[in-house]
């Protein structure tokens, strides 16, 4: 397509948003240095706010250049199903009955592994839960893993360099851990129907390679973390106050609603209705609940919706790059481009290319999912992880450079698995 003035404006705003993402930590530092304006700096330092904020700027620019009706038409033409779904699934997956059930299963497994329980628990959180994302979707897996690992790893007492390595490992493992099925990973979902990739194909072509890379990454990260892990409850004199048991019926309702939301992930009318039912149920049985993470989930949804609005105007320069590369170069290109745009957007653009070869299809998706941990915007569930774990980092902010460096090794392991195996 021939780029128009608004396309260049949209590309410039997208670039500014990327720079803002990398500078989020600087705004948090300024908030502490200049308390008089801390509110403004804290707002600008929220990674989840960045893309939503600049998406609003883009729509206003479109209204100025092309007219208000065209700007409104563009905003309404975007598909916001994924941001809505991530918001809903985050809240339900992080609810007390669901989280406590998963933690109980992981703790039971950890106590039966032939290694110290804290080590086993951290390893399962970095390996088993991301692979579980192939069943319950990646956003749900990210939410559960982040809440499980936060008190164990993402604490102020743990050095930031170690936490960034753990965060990068978690992001990469969630990104590739959803490729065992055809519906759980957003970049796979974008092409599965068009290219007729079912779950059996994904398991044979991608899944086993991804699972091996997840296990290697989790093992390496746990080894680095071994001296920083908290003792398990009840070990070395630690103890946690006993919590009243959640009735099985309440757990069953929560798990049933979560499963139903996953099944109807592409039908917002249905999963939003289920979410309203969930909110009513949590009010009716409030004694078995903890505060829902509504604010965190809303911010993540705002981030993803902003990415949808901004990303929709980048096709004019992204698609020629994607379509003009040979398979191996396409893998490297997808790996690099994923760091500056959502990997689902990349694979979606690939699905629009007519006559793309099977090797090129494989390389595009492999590169997109392998690079899904390099930045906050690389994979849709990453903002959820940042929202839940940033409190454990210096200044309460996740730095883009620190995340990039922390994700390099696990990304290399994932890339090698897809290229060599």
QUINOR-V10174 format. One record per pair of residues at least 24 apart in sequence whose ideal C-beta (glycine too) atoms are under 6 Angstrom apart, sorted by the first residue. I is the first residue (numbers start at 1). GAP is how many residues later the second one is. Records with the same first field share a line. If there is no record, write none. Layout:
I = GAP + GAP
This chain:
1 = 315
3 = 313
6 = 56 + 59 + 60
7 = 309
9 = 52
10 = 48 + 303
13 = 41 + 44 + 45
14 = 296 + 300
17 = 33 + 34 + 37
18 = 322
20 = 30
21 = 29 + 379
22 = 378
24 = 373
25 = 372 + 374
28 = 367 + 369
29 = 366
45 = 352
47 = 329 + 339
48 = 251 + 252 + 255 + 335 + 339
51 = 252 + 255 + 256
52 = 250 + 251 + 254
55 = 251 + 254 + 255
78 = 230 + 231 + 234
80 = 225
81 = 187
83 = 218 + 221 + 222
84 = 184
85 = 180
86 = 53 + 214 + 218
87 = 210 + 214
88 = 173 + 183 + 187
89 = 50 + 51 + 172
90 = 53 + 207 + 294
91 = 201 + 206
92 = 166 + 186
93 = 47 + 50 + 51
94 = 49 + 53 + 199
95 = 159
96 = 193 + 194
97 = 149 + 153 + 154 + 157
98 = 156
99 = 48
101 = 150
102 = 42
103 = 45
117 = 115
118 = 111 + 113 + 114
119 = 103
122 = 30 + 100 + 103 + 107
123 = 95 + 99
125 = 24
126 = 43 + 92 + 95
127 = 87 + 88 + 91
130 = 43 + 44 + 47 + 84
131 = 46 + 83
133 = 41 + 44 + 45 + 51
134 = 44 + 46 + 47 + 50
136 = 126
137 = 47 + 125
138 = 36 + 40 + 46 + 47 + 243
139 = 242 + 245
141 = 33
142 = 32 + 239 + 242 + 243
143 = 241
146 = 239 + 242 + 243
150 = 239
152 = 78
154 = 235 + 238
155 = 237
158 = 70
160 = 234
162 = 66
164 = 238 + 242
165 = 241
166 = 55
167 = 239
168 = 205 + 238 + 239 + 242
169 = 48 + 52 + 241
171 = 202 + 211
172 = 201 + 235 + 238 + 239 + 242
173 = 41 + 44
174 = 207
175 = 194 + 197 + 198 + 204
176 = 34 + 37 + 193 + 238
177 = 37
179 = 27 + 28 + 31 + 190
180 = 27
186 = 158 + 194
187 = 156 + 157 + 160 + 181 + 182
190 = 154 + 157 + 158
191 = 156 + 160
194 = 157
195 = 166
209 = 208 + 209 + 212
212 = 205
213 = 200 + 201 + 204
216 = 197
217 = 193 + 196
246 = 42
250 = 35 + 38
296 = 91
299 = 88
300 = 83 + 84 + 87
303 = 80
307 = 35
311 = 34
318 = 31
319 = 30
322 = 27 + 28
323 = 30
327 = 32 + 33 + 36
330 = 30 + 33 + 34
331 = 32 + 36
334 = 30 + 33 + 34
335 = 32 + 35 + 36
338 = 30 + 33 + 40
339 = 32 + 35 + 36 + 39
342 = 35
343 = 25 + 29 + 35 + 36
366 = 52
370 = 44 + 45 + 48
373 = 34
374 = 30 + 33
